[in-house]
Amino acid sequence: MAALGWLTARRRSATARSVLAGEASAEAARKSSQEAPPAKQEEPEFPVLGDDKAAAFFDLDNTVMQGAALFHFGRGLYKRKFFETRDLARFAWQQAWFRLAGVEDPEHMQDARDSALSIVKGHRVAELESIGEEIYDEYMADRIWPGTRALAQAHLDAGQKVWLVTAAPVEIAQVIARRLGLTGALGTVAESVDGVYTGKLVGEPLHGPAKAEAVRALAAAEGLDLSRCAAYSDSHNDIPMLSLVGHPYAINPDAKLRRHAREKDWRLRDYRTGRKAAKVGIPAAAGVGAVAGGTAAAIALSRRRR
């Protein structure tokens, strides 16, 4: 009996502890259900609807369009007998080199600029604009990144202006902006007199820090608040422009821009593989790649058929 009594007591003790545990758990659950859930940390809506002090600035090459605009333009000029087959081969090699190396050589850039200017010298601005319209349909329309185009459209839908910012000639950039329904374009300006190209530049190619200065000047003229603006680019060369705005995005970023974006807590988007890169930080926009196109394309256009 003693043994049985010990066993009964043990069972009663265990049951009591179980009841205590159950009551404690129920009480915790009741309190938890009565407490308000923590507020969900949601990212502010961006772009902000109706914010007329905000705008968006998009790099062109490898950000909005696959490849370099000048490369595609060069293909169109070759088709129209502006230069010879050997120049096209050189052009293609330079484009491939740029895309693999991801850097610009100063001597190449100088050569590219001089060659491009020699090609357009003596041609009418209207002629190049008309050719640009045709070349867009032939080589560029199917190379627009749908993801980047959707980002631009989001700004337009919010009532904001959207500009392309590129080292490509402004005439080409304006054609692309118009065909995409954007506000306009900032690009490299070649001097013209009475509608004819002189073979000189106004200032320098719109690249690197020059892009940032162009955006700054446009923002001042438009009465924009740069801290509320966005910029998008693929290249580390555009870090000055991206750093100028409150919302920088790295689109299809090169290695240096990707590292910088992570350090600065910028947002990344990668459309090259059809996937979205992991988000890093606040909404922003970034992008680079214009000079690459300029380097390759200008060299391709190094001679005009005589």
Disulfide bonds with the S-S distance in Angstrom:
none
